[in-house]
Amino acid sequence: MNTVVVVGGGVGGLVTARELRKRLHSDHKVVLVERGAKHVFVPSFLWLLVGLREPGQIVRDISWLPKQGIDLVLGEAVSIDPDKRVVGTPEQEISGDFIVVALGTERSLDGVPGLQETAYEFYSLEGAQRLYAALNSFQGGRVAIVIAGLPYSCPAAPYEAALLIEEFLRRRKRESEISIYTPEPYPMPTAGPEIGQALREMIERRGVRFHPQVRVVSVEGNKVKLSNGNNADFDLLIAIPVHKAPEVVRRSPLAGPNGWIPIDPQTLTTQYEGVYALGDVAACPLPGRFNPDVPLVLPKAGVFAHRQGEVVAANIASFYKGAAPSHLFDGKGFCFIEIGEGRAGFGGGEFFGMPKPKVYMRQPGRQWHWGKELFEKTWLGWVEGKRSAESISALMSSWADKYL
Ligand SMILES: Cc1cc2nc3c(=O)[nH]c(=O)nc-3n(C[C@H](O)[C@H](O)[C@H](O)COP(=O)(O)OP(=O)(O)OC[C@H]3O[C@@H](n4cnc5c(N)ncnc54)[C@H](O)[C@@H]3O)c2cc1C
């Protein structure tokens, strides 16, 4: 058959499909099933919500991909049969020797009574735009940021948003008090307590109040009811949406107990031969640290989806060349943590480190903010075919090798 079907063309899916195209002979088909032709650089939602970006600056068209030899199927994947390795859309069934599932997450505010009607969010392009409009007209008061469920994409994002919003309101002299409510014990718990404490101190120094280990029960009027019996009063409510595996995944036999797809952490294989899953849709266990009550899994971040896509593409290409798959994902990654005032921190390391992740955080500075800007530019250039994949890899490894 000589066909690989990649389902989902976000960070992980795009990298996988384009890397496959580069590595495979033109007799091989690379099919990419993606519901939307517009690719968005999601990390810039943080800048969008405070007016530092406009949508046009961070959205790129991917409908040119067929020119690069990728069969782009613009449509909804409605079924995945991992036994037969067939992906269904309303129009067709597509079979492959390999299926790579990179469908990300489904996000909504409707899991908590009252949240949908009351809260703003910045986990979608439209949501971030609406939040910017709301912040513009906000005259000051209590801002509550609630994390409505775990896990969620980009564990640093709520804390970055709090700091960016603090700066936005302070510069406009709109007296405000910002509070974060989260079920987490400290920020970014997978990175360990030291990083969590450092980030907590960073936000508290800027007057942001941190309320750990509370769940949002409901929203009534201008009050959030919390699991500890307290209420959080607000004038502006911002929620990190509840994240689920996409419905097509939850309905498929690939789904594990929580809907996410269990994978081997190093090879990204699922329990079905020839079927891989990567990025946010996967539950990637952290080796050696499985706890039956709370399985510790890799945080959901684009940097991991990206590197996993490279590993999967390389191993599929090896298979077609008759070689053993030899590439392994190593759990290394990093992120820029925007703190406002044109500065960012930089953190990351080895999440597969034993007995605990070996993770570091660099002092915030302008250079990390510029680093994120450079990455945004390079990534978007690559999406529209004007920059090479090597230019992104070179950037990523220069930061990782030098600073982690
Ligand atoms: C505000 C914010 C800031 C972030 N900042 C960072 C950061 O600084 N660094 C970082 O590493 N990560 C960051 N992330 C996380 C990062 O965006 C995700 O981890 C990453 O996009 C995951 O990649 P993915 O390929 O798994 O999924 P996605 O990129 O979400 O791609 C999934 C794709 O599947 C498509 N799809 C879904 N369902 C279907 C279907 N049924 N049929 C067809 N197509 C479908 C979607 O349209 C989408 O294109 C941030 C996230 C947010 C929300």
The ligand as a Gaussian input file, in Angstrom:
#p B3LYP/6-31G(d) Opt

LIG

0 1
 C       -2.287000      29.574000      25.267000
 C       -1.362000      28.452000      24.944000
 C       -0.002000      28.665000      24.930000
 C        0.859000      27.611000      24.632000
 N        2.207000      27.837000      24.632000
 C        3.063000      26.840000      24.378000
 C        4.463000      27.056000      24.381000
 O        4.940000      28.169000      24.610000
 N        5.274000      26.000000      24.139000
 C        4.776000      24.760000      23.882000
 O        5.571000      23.828000      23.681000
 N        3.444000      24.513000      23.863000
 C        2.586000      25.515000      24.103000
 N        1.230000      25.297000      24.072000
 C        0.728000      23.929000      23.860000
 C        0.707000      23.552000      22.385000
 O       -0.078000      24.455000      21.650000
 C        0.141000      22.137000      22.244000
 O        0.771000      21.293000      23.162000
 C        0.384000      21.612000      20.825000
 O       -0.344000      22.380000      19.899000
 C       -0.012000      20.140000      20.735000
 O        0.235000      19.684000      19.442000
 P       -0.649000      18.501000      18.830000
 O       -0.119000      18.276000      17.468000
 O       -0.706000      17.390000      19.784000
 O       -2.120000      19.093000      18.774000
 P       -2.645000      20.375000      18.001000
 O       -1.532000      21.306000      17.666000
 O       -3.763000      20.905000      18.848000
 O       -3.230000      19.806000      16.651000
 C       -4.358000      18.996000      16.594000
 C       -4.957000      19.159000      15.207000
 O       -5.974000      18.187000      15.002000
 C       -7.054000      18.794000      14.308000
 N       -8.256000      18.022000      14.604000
 C       -8.817000      17.788000      15.821000
 N       -9.859000      16.955000      15.700000
 C       -9.967000      16.661000      14.378000
 C      -10.829000      15.794000      13.635000
 N      -11.806000      15.088000      14.205000
 N      -10.646000      15.711000      12.293000
 C       -9.635000      16.412000      11.673000
 N       -8.789000      17.218000      12.345000
 C       -8.949000      17.328000      13.686000
 C       -7.096000      20.211000      14.839000
 O       -7.732000      21.087000      13.926000
 C       -5.609000      20.516000      15.019000
 O       -5.059000      21.147000      13.873000
 C        0.336000      26.334000      24.340000
 C       -1.042000      26.116000      24.338000
 C       -1.889000      27.156000      24.627000
 C       -3.371000      26.932000      24.602000

